[in-house]
Amino acid sequence: MRVKTFRGQDMQAALAQVKADLGVDAVILSTQTVHEDGKAMCEVMAARDADASFAPGEGLGAAGFENGSWQREWFDIKEHLLTLIRPQIDYSRVSPRQRLALEYLDREGVEEDITLGLFRDLSADRNTMILPLLSKRVMVKPLDGVNYPEKFQALAGPAGAGKTTAVIKMALAHKKENPGGRVCLAAAEGKSGKGAMMLRHFAELSGFSYLDLGEISRAAVAGRLCQDFDKVFVLLPPAPRNTTLVEHIEALGLGGMENLAVHVVFNPHYSREQLRHFAARYLGRRAVSLVWTKCDEACNFGAIINAACKSGLPVSALGYGEGIKNSFAKASPEVLWRLIFKHQTPDAPAANEARRPAGERDGI
């Protein structure tokens, strides 16, 4: 690995030297301001592997998160540029109400490139409201039989995201709307998985059918489920490290299954880096929507906007509360924006509003 230090009058000049000397595959290791002959200079330390080459693979497609050396390099450069640009934003170009909304999103943890895009659009018209702009970036598609008519509804996501509870809540919601429907809860993680054990137990209590996909041959899975049930809710185990969602589904023997909709379950607690890591593994092909759980436990909801904007996937449902009943809501613009801007979960908006500090209830 070649490691070199470059100095320029500003970040742009230093990065130009990095690109000219080490090429576009260079990785930025650090940046700092130094003084040379009484002048402030921007110093950039960069490195490049001897065999580095620009060879993007599948990556994340629409997800937009980084999953390789060249993506990481671009991400680092973008982060440094945003760090320099942000203090230079002239908020006098937007109205006080618009500025208040941007600052609120910043406190919620919305990424800088998203807020800068919003600032650009808002500064073009001081009368523009922020919700219409956000609605163009964050899609909402309620989790129901109309929007997702597939017979097989699978939930994927990292361990601890809330997949098992979400599967049960989805099955209950479907049964409530379709009392005569034949519903099956299925697990693809084997008998030893805690999620599978909980799913089996709940199926026995609720009268749902239960199927362990590991107990029958993969070739018979689709045929048996199609024949016996009207709707099948499938719990997928966490994807192994460095495995994409597509690879994970194939390894489970479900790759050739028709009428399969895979919803990715996240919760808003993840740090920015953790969300990028999970997005690289789950927000690719085969994912159709985002389900957000544990919303009542989160202190901010910028992750919802970040993931939706980066992936292009719609938000389909929100989970909240400790119980199984009345703690899972289909997403709608009204429900989503009330959660993000007022921290109100769908169960009792008025009670949630009363519990929030007065300073947080004002202004947005």
One Martini backbone bead per residue (centre of mass of N, CA, C, O) as a GRO file, in nm:
protein
  364
    1MET     BB    1   0.094   0.037   0.024
    2ARG     BB    2   0.036   0.370  -0.056
    3VAL     BB    3   0.157   0.658   0.133
    4LYS     BB    4   0.041   1.003   0.126
    5THR     BB    5   0.109   1.357   0.137
    6PHE     BB    6  -0.102   1.650   0.097
    7ARG     BB    7  -0.090   1.998  -0.019
    8GLY     BB    8  -0.323   2.279   0.003
    9GLN     BB    9  -0.517   2.558   0.003
   10ASP     BB   10  -0.738   2.334  -0.027
   11MET     BB   11  -0.929   2.062  -0.063
   12GLN     BB   12  -0.945   2.062  -0.372
   13ALA     BB   13  -0.638   2.073  -0.424
   14ALA     BB   14  -0.561   1.817  -0.266
   15LEU     BB   15  -0.744   1.615  -0.422
   16ALA     BB   16  -0.612   1.663  -0.698
   17GLN     BB   17  -0.340   1.538  -0.615
   18VAL     BB   18  -0.441   1.262  -0.540
   19LYS     BB   19  -0.557   1.187  -0.819
   20ALA     BB   20  -0.292   1.234  -0.987
   21ASP     BB   21  -0.110   1.026  -0.820
   22LEU     BB   22  -0.324   0.776  -0.717
   23GLY     BB   23  -0.602   0.813  -0.806
   24VAL     BB   24  -0.938   0.699  -0.774
   25ASP     BB   25  -0.843   0.461  -0.554
   26ALA     BB   26  -0.803   0.638  -0.332
   27VAL     BB   27  -0.768   0.674   0.026
   28ILE     BB   28  -0.884   0.856   0.286
   29LEU     BB   29  -0.736   0.900   0.609
   30SER     BB   30  -0.681   1.225   0.638
   31THR     BB   31  -0.751   1.556   0.784
   32GLN     BB   32  -0.588   1.888   0.797
   33THR     BB   33  -0.469   2.182   0.950
   34VAL     BB   34  -0.193   2.375   0.844
   35HIS     BB   35   0.125   2.550   0.878
   36GLU     BB   36   0.288   2.746   0.609
   37ASP     BB   37   0.446   3.028   0.615
   38GLY     BB   38   0.177   3.144   0.771
   39LYS     BB   39  -0.012   2.935   0.625
   40ALA     BB   40  -0.306   2.786   0.556
   41MET     BB   41  -0.339   2.429   0.520
   42CYS     BB   42  -0.433   2.139   0.342
   43GLU     BB   43  -0.416   1.807   0.475
   44VAL     BB   44  -0.367   1.491   0.300
   45MET     BB   45  -0.413   1.147   0.365
   46ALA     BB   46  -0.320   0.883   0.139
   47ALA     BB   47  -0.421   0.568  -0.023
   48ARG     BB   48  -0.292   0.273  -0.221
   49ASP     BB   49  -0.324  -0.002  -0.375
   50ALA     BB   50  -0.136  -0.174  -0.597
   51ASP     BB   51  -0.416  -0.346  -0.709
   52ALA     BB   52  -0.603  -0.129  -0.763
   53SER     BB   53  -0.941  -0.117  -0.897
   54PHE     BB   54  -1.206  -0.041  -1.114
   55ALA     BB   55  -1.457  -0.289  -0.987
   56PRO     BB   56  -1.765  -0.299  -0.989
   57GLY     BB   57  -2.021  -0.454  -0.859
   58GLU     BB   58  -2.324  -0.490  -0.743
   59GLY     BB   59  -2.366  -0.398  -0.468
   60LEU     BB   60  -2.677  -0.193  -0.418
   61GLY     BB   61  -2.776  -0.028  -0.629
   62ALA     BB   62  -3.033   0.157  -0.504
   63ALA     BB   63  -2.916   0.195  -0.215
   64GLY     BB   64  -2.621   0.367  -0.202
   65PHE     BB   65  -2.427   0.195  -0.053
   66GLU     BB   66  -2.126   0.079   0.062
   67ASN     BB   67  -1.928  -0.229  -0.091
   68GLY     BB   68  -1.625  -0.105  -0.134
   69SER     BB   69  -1.339   0.056  -0.215
   70TRP     BB   70  -1.455   0.272  -0.410
   71GLN     BB   71  -1.695   0.350  -0.238
   72ARG     BB   72  -1.533   0.436   0.011
   73GLU     BB   73  -1.378   0.662  -0.119
   74TRP     BB   74  -1.619   0.832  -0.203
   75PHE     BB   75  -1.736   0.864   0.079
   76ASP     BB   76  -1.498   1.015   0.206
   77ILE     BB   77  -1.499   1.254   0.017
   78LYS     BB   78  -1.789   1.343   0.070
   79GLU     BB   79  -1.757   1.395   0.373
   80HIS     BB   80  -1.544   1.620   0.346
   81LEU     BB   81  -1.705   1.811   0.169
   82LEU     BB   82  -1.945   1.845   0.365
   83THR     BB   83  -1.777   1.965   0.596
   84LEU     BB   84  -1.708   2.226   0.428
   85ILE     BB   85  -1.995   2.320   0.331
   86ARG     BB   86  -2.186   2.353   0.576
   87PRO     BB   87  -2.070   2.630   0.704
   88GLN     BB   88  -2.156   2.787   0.416
   89ILE     BB   89  -2.443   2.811   0.470
   90ASP     BB   90  -2.711   3.027   0.362
   91TYR     BB   91  -2.995   3.088   0.555
   92SER     BB   92  -3.103   3.354   0.410
   93ARG     BB   93  -3.233   3.185   0.158
   94VAL     BB   94  -3.433   3.111   0.380
   95SER     BB   95  -3.678   3.066   0.577
   96PRO     BB   96  -3.739   3.029   0.905
   97ARG     BB   97  -3.913   2.771   0.867
   98GLN     BB   98  -3.711   2.618   0.691
   99ARG     BB   99  -3.476   2.622   0.889
  100LEU     BB  100  -3.615   2.470   1.119
  101ALA     BB  101  -3.653   2.206   0.959
  102LEU     BB  102  -3.353   2.150   0.895
  103GLU     BB  103  -3.252   2.145   1.190
  104TYR     BB  104  -3.430   1.913   1.277
  105LEU     BB  105  -3.317   1.697   1.082
  106ASP     BB  106  -3.032   1.713   1.191
  107ARG     BB  107  -3.106   1.615   1.482
  108GLU     BB  108  -3.229   1.335   1.367
  109GLY     BB  109  -2.992   1.230   1.148
  110VAL     BB  110  -2.979   1.347   0.879
  111GLU     BB  111  -2.811   1.352   0.608
  112GLU     BB  112  -2.633   1.594   0.442
  113ASP     BB  113  -2.713   1.538   0.142
  114ILE     BB  114  -3.017   1.568   0.198
  115THR     BB  115  -3.028   1.855   0.326
  116LEU     BB  116  -2.890   1.996   0.086
  117GLY     BB  117  -3.111   1.930  -0.118
  118LEU     BB  118  -3.334   2.078   0.036
  119PHE     BB  119  -3.200   2.357   0.039
  120ARG     BB  120  -3.197   2.400  -0.263
  121ASP     BB  121  -3.508   2.386  -0.302
  122LEU     BB  122  -3.590   2.603  -0.090
  123SER     BB  123  -3.417   2.847  -0.209
  124ALA     BB  124  -3.600   2.873  -0.471
  125ASP     BB  125  -3.850   2.879  -0.246
  126ARG     BB  126  -3.971   3.036   0.043
  127ASN     BB  127  -4.275   2.886   0.022
  128THR     BB  128  -4.176   2.613   0.059
  129MET     BB  129  -4.242   2.305   0.173
  130ILE     BB  130  -4.097   2.017   0.311
  131LEU     BB  131  -4.294   1.775   0.272
  132PRO     BB  132  -4.309   1.755  -0.041
  133LEU     BB  133  -4.004   1.694  -0.069
  134LEU     BB  134  -3.995   1.439   0.109
  135SER     BB  135  -4.215   1.275  -0.049
  136LYS     BB  136  -4.022   1.239  -0.302
  137ARG     BB  137  -3.798   1.069  -0.126
  138VAL     BB  138  -4.029   0.930   0.058
  139MET     BB  139  -4.181   0.642   0.040
  140VAL     BB  140  -4.526   0.514   0.053
  141LYS     BB  141  -4.642   0.161   0.121
  142PRO     BB  142  -4.873  -0.014   0.228
  143LEU     BB  143  -4.926  -0.311   0.418
  144ASP     BB  144  -5.099  -0.494   0.176
  145GLY     BB  145  -5.283  -0.675  -0.063
  146VAL     BB  146  -5.260  -0.456  -0.285
  147ASN     BB  147  -4.945  -0.383  -0.281
  148TYR     BB  148  -4.899  -0.703  -0.165
  149PRO     BB  149  -5.013  -0.993  -0.328
  150GLU     BB  150  -4.835  -1.194  -0.231
  151LYS     BB  151  -4.834  -1.497  -0.072
  152PHE     BB  152  -4.533  -1.439   0.009
  153GLN     BB  153  -4.425  -1.304   0.330
  154ALA     BB  154  -4.111  -1.177   0.395
  155LEU     BB  155  -3.868  -1.145   0.666
  156ALA     BB  156  -3.584  -0.937   0.689
  157GLY     BB  157  -3.282  -0.920   0.895
  158PRO     BB  158  -3.135  -0.849   1.166
  159ALA     BB  159  -3.059  -0.915   1.468
  160GLY     BB  160  -3.309  -0.761   1.673
  161ALA     BB  161  -3.522  -0.603   1.486
  162GLY     BB  162  -3.827  -0.763   1.490
  163LYS     BB  163  -3.935  -1.001   1.305
  164THR     BB  164  -4.112  -1.194   1.468
  165THR     BB  165  -4.322  -0.990   1.564
  166ALA     BB  166  -4.395  -0.887   1.278
  167VAL     BB  167  -4.510  -1.149   1.168
  168ILE     BB  168  -4.739  -1.175   1.371
  169LYS     BB  169  -4.874  -0.900   1.313
  170MET     BB  170  -4.930  -0.953   1.014
  171ALA     BB  171  -5.112  -1.199   1.054
  172LEU     BB  172  -5.328  -1.057   1.224
  173ALA     BB  173  -5.405  -0.839   1.019
  174HIS     BB  174  -5.494  -1.034   0.798
  175LYS     BB  175  -5.710  -1.190   0.961
  176LYS     BB  176  -5.891  -0.945   1.019
  177GLU     BB  177  -5.946  -0.893   0.702
  178ASN     BB  178  -5.938  -1.237   0.672
  179PRO     BB  179  -6.113  -1.462   0.840
  180GLY     BB  180  -6.113  -1.711   0.609
  181GLY     BB  181  -5.819  -1.741   0.596
  182ARG     BB  182  -5.524  -1.923   0.517
  183VAL     BB  183  -5.269  -1.937   0.763
  184CYS     BB  184  -4.904  -1.920   0.762
  185LEU     BB  185  -4.623  -2.001   0.960
  186ALA     BB  186  -4.278  -1.953   0.868
  187ALA     BB  187  -3.950  -2.111   0.895
  188ALA     BB  188  -3.581  -2.080   0.795
  189GLU     BB  189  -3.395  -2.143   1.084
  190GLY     BB  190  -3.493  -2.366   1.245
  191LYS     BB  191  -3.546  -2.511   1.556
  192SER     BB  192  -3.312  -2.348   1.718
  193GLY     BB  193  -3.449  -2.096   1.674
  194LYS     BB  194  -3.606  -1.854   1.853
  195GLY     BB  195  -3.806  -1.755   1.641
  196ALA     BB  196  -3.927  -2.035   1.573
  197MET     BB  197  -4.031  -2.101   1.857
  198MET     BB  198  -4.220  -1.856   1.881
  199LEU     BB  199  -4.386  -1.912   1.627
  200ARG     BB  200  -4.495  -2.188   1.707
  201HIS     BB  201  -4.633  -2.102   1.967
  202PHE     BB  202  -4.824  -1.890   1.844
  203ALA     BB  203  -4.968  -2.078   1.645
  204GLU     BB  204  -5.098  -2.255   1.865
  205LEU     BB  205  -5.260  -2.018   2.006
  206SER     BB  206  -5.404  -1.894   1.727
  207GLY     BB  207  -5.447  -2.123   1.484
  208PHE     BB  208  -5.208  -2.143   1.320
  209SER     BB  209  -5.002  -2.246   1.095
  210TYR     BB  210  -4.700  -2.452   1.078
  211LEU     BB  211  -4.363  -2.420   0.917
  212ASP     BB  212  -4.067  -2.597   0.850
  213LEU     BB  213  -3.853  -2.561   0.585
  214GLY     BB  214  -3.643  -2.792   0.685
  215GLU     BB  215  -3.854  -3.049   0.672
  216ILE     BB  216  -3.853  -2.995   0.365
  217SER     BB  217  -3.809  -2.992   0.055
  218ARG     BB  218  -3.733  -2.743  -0.162
  219ALA     BB  219  -3.915  -2.842  -0.402
  220ALA     BB  220  -4.185  -2.850  -0.200
  221VAL     BB  221  -4.247  -2.574  -0.084
  222ALA     BB  222  -4.420  -2.419  -0.292
  223GLY     BB  223  -4.639  -2.636  -0.342
  224ARG     BB  224  -4.746  -2.667  -0.052
  225LEU     BB  225  -4.815  -2.370   0.013
  226CYS     BB  226  -5.007  -2.318  -0.228
  227GLN     BB  227  -5.217  -2.545  -0.158
  228ASP     BB  228  -5.287  -2.483   0.167
  229PHE     BB  229  -5.264  -2.157   0.129
  230ASP     BB  230  -5.321  -1.803   0.111
  231LYS     BB  231  -5.104  -1.720   0.342
  232VAL     BB  232  -4.744  -1.656   0.388
  233PHE     BB  233  -4.530  -1.616   0.672
  234VAL     BB  234  -4.179  -1.542   0.661
  235LEU     BB  235  -3.895  -1.633   0.851
  236LEU     BB  236  -3.580  -1.497   0.835
  237PRO     BB  237  -3.268  -1.521   0.880
  238PRO     BB  238  -2.986  -1.394   0.923
  239ALA     BB  239  -2.743  -1.280   0.741
  240PRO     BB  240  -2.451  -1.345   0.665
  241ARG     BB  241  -2.162  -1.231   0.650
  242ASN     BB  242  -2.114  -1.103   0.333
  243THR     BB  243  -2.428  -1.127   0.260
  244THR     BB  244  -2.672  -1.108   0.052
  245LEU     BB  245  -3.001  -1.131  -0.002
  246VAL     BB  246  -2.990  -1.303  -0.254
  247GLU     BB  247  -2.795  -1.519  -0.140
  248HIS     BB  248  -2.969  -1.596   0.100
  249ILE     BB  249  -3.220  -1.698  -0.052
  250GLU     BB  250  -3.073  -1.913  -0.212
  251ALA     BB  251  -2.959  -2.076   0.035
  252LEU     BB  252  -3.267  -2.139   0.136
  253GLY     BB  253  -3.438  -2.218  -0.138
  254LEU     BB  254  -3.613  -1.933  -0.244
  255GLY     BB  255  -3.535  -1.816  -0.529
  256GLY     BB  256  -3.774  -1.975  -0.709
  257MET     BB  257  -3.999  -1.832  -0.571
  258GLU     BB  258  -4.306  -1.737  -0.618
  259ASN     BB  259  -4.471  -1.486  -0.475
  260LEU     BB  260  -4.227  -1.306  -0.341
  261ALA     BB  261  -4.206  -1.090  -0.053
  262VAL     BB  262  -3.944  -0.873   0.072
  263HIS     BB  263  -3.904  -0.750   0.395
  264VAL     BB  264  -3.727  -0.502   0.569
  265VAL     BB  265  -3.597  -0.502   0.902
  266PHE     BB  266  -3.588  -0.218   1.109
  267ASN     BB  267  -3.439   0.021   1.338
  268PRO     BB  268  -3.374   0.354   1.471
  269HIS     BB  269  -3.103   0.278   1.653
  270TYR     BB  270  -2.902   0.303   1.446
  271SER     BB  271  -2.628   0.389   1.335
  272ARG     BB  272  -2.490   0.504   1.057
  273GLU     BB  273  -2.287   0.271   1.014
  274GLN     BB  274  -2.481   0.036   1.072
  275LEU     BB  275  -2.684   0.099   0.848
  276ARG     BB  276  -2.487   0.069   0.613
  277HIS     BB  277  -2.419  -0.223   0.665
  278PHE     BB  278  -2.707  -0.339   0.640
  279ALA     BB  279  -2.773  -0.222   0.361
  280ALA     BB  280  -2.554  -0.385   0.204
  281ARG     BB  281  -2.715  -0.666   0.271
  282TYR     BB  282  -3.046  -0.585   0.218
  283LEU     BB  283  -3.066  -0.327  -0.002
  284GLY     BB  284  -3.165  -0.492  -0.265
  285ARG     BB  285  -3.252  -0.725  -0.431
  286ARG     BB  286  -3.593  -0.834  -0.339
  287ALA     BB  287  -3.662  -0.580  -0.210
  288VAL     BB  288  -3.981  -0.390  -0.130
  289SER     BB  289  -3.947  -0.298   0.182
  290LEU     BB  290  -3.993  -0.107   0.491
  291VAL     BB  291  -3.967  -0.208   0.835
  292TRP     BB  292  -4.044  -0.042   1.144
  293THR     BB  293  -3.926  -0.089   1.466
  294LYS     BB  294  -3.930   0.032   1.786
  295CYS     BB  295  -4.044   0.338   1.786
  296ASP     BB  296  -4.093   0.386   2.104
  297GLU     BB  297  -3.758   0.374   2.168
  298ALA     BB  298  -3.687   0.618   2.009
  299CYS     BB  299  -3.523   0.951   1.973
  300ASN     BB  300  -3.492   0.913   1.655
  301PHE     BB  301  -3.567   0.927   1.266
  302GLY     BB  302  -3.342   0.957   1.040
  303ALA     BB  303  -3.309   0.662   0.933
  304ILE     BB  304  -3.564   0.652   0.762
  305ILE     BB  305  -3.477   0.863   0.555
  306ASN     BB  306  -3.207   0.748   0.470
  307ALA     BB  307  -3.300   0.467   0.366
  308ALA     BB  308  -3.516   0.564   0.164
  309CYS     BB  309  -3.335   0.746  -0.011
  310LYS     BB  310  -3.103   0.536  -0.079
  311SER     BB  311  -3.299   0.288  -0.182
  312GLY     BB  312  -3.614   0.349  -0.280
  313LEU     BB  313  -3.781   0.236  -0.055
  314PRO     BB  314  -4.065   0.177   0.099
  315VAL     BB  315  -4.274   0.248   0.354
  316SER     BB  316  -4.503   0.005   0.517
  317ALA     BB  317  -4.429  -0.013   0.840
  318LEU     BB  318  -4.511   0.011   1.202
  319GLY     BB  319  -4.355  -0.051   1.513
  320TYR     BB  320  -4.497  -0.077   1.854
  321GLY     BB  321  -4.467  -0.173   2.148
  322GLU     BB  322  -4.523  -0.470   2.346
  323GLY     BB  323  -4.749  -0.582   2.208
  324ILE     BB  324  -4.932  -0.749   1.957
  325LYS     BB  325  -5.165  -0.566   1.979
  326ASN     BB  326  -5.190  -0.251   1.865
  327SER     BB  327  -4.855  -0.239   1.730
  328PHE     BB  328  -4.939  -0.216   1.411
  329ALA     BB  329  -4.878  -0.012   1.117
  330LYS     BB  330  -4.965   0.124   0.846
  331ALA     BB  331  -4.837   0.317   0.622
  332SER     BB  332  -4.839   0.679   0.611
  333PRO     BB  333  -4.783   0.999   0.575
  334GLU     BB  334  -4.909   1.089   0.841
  335VAL     BB  335  -4.773   0.880   1.029
  336LEU     BB  336  -4.477   0.936   0.954
  337TRP     BB  337  -4.461   1.249   1.012
  338ARG     BB  338  -4.551   1.230   1.306
  339LEU     BB  339  -4.309   1.064   1.397
  340ILE     BB  340  -4.074   1.254   1.302
  341PHE     BB  341  -4.189   1.551   1.404
  342LYS     BB  342  -4.354   1.436   1.694
  343HIS     BB  343  -4.318   1.148   1.815
  344GLN     BB  344  -4.572   0.980   1.706
  345THR     BB  345  -4.750   0.718   1.756
  346PRO     BB  346  -5.038   0.550   1.635
  347ASP     BB  347  -5.196   0.486   1.906
  348ALA     BB  348  -5.152   0.792   2.082
  349PRO     BB  349  -5.113   1.103   1.993
  350ALA     BB  350  -5.210   1.277   2.231
  351ALA     BB  351  -5.037   1.144   2.453
  352ASN     BB  352  -4.763   1.192   2.321
  353GLU     BB  353  -4.780   1.501   2.307
  354ALA     BB  354  -4.804   1.551   2.617
  355ARG     BB  355  -4.513   1.418   2.685
  356ARG     BB  356  -4.381   1.635   2.537
  357PRO     BB  357  -4.196   1.888   2.515
  358ALA     BB  358  -4.275   2.205   2.441
  359GLY     BB  359  -4.028   2.272   2.251
  360GLU     BB  360  -4.097   2.022   2.055
  361ARG     BB  361  -4.405   2.112   1.976
  362ASP     BB  362  -4.280   2.352   1.836
  363GLY     BB  363  -4.268   2.484   1.481
  364ILE     BB  364  -4.340   2.223   1.274
   0.00000   0.00000   0.00000
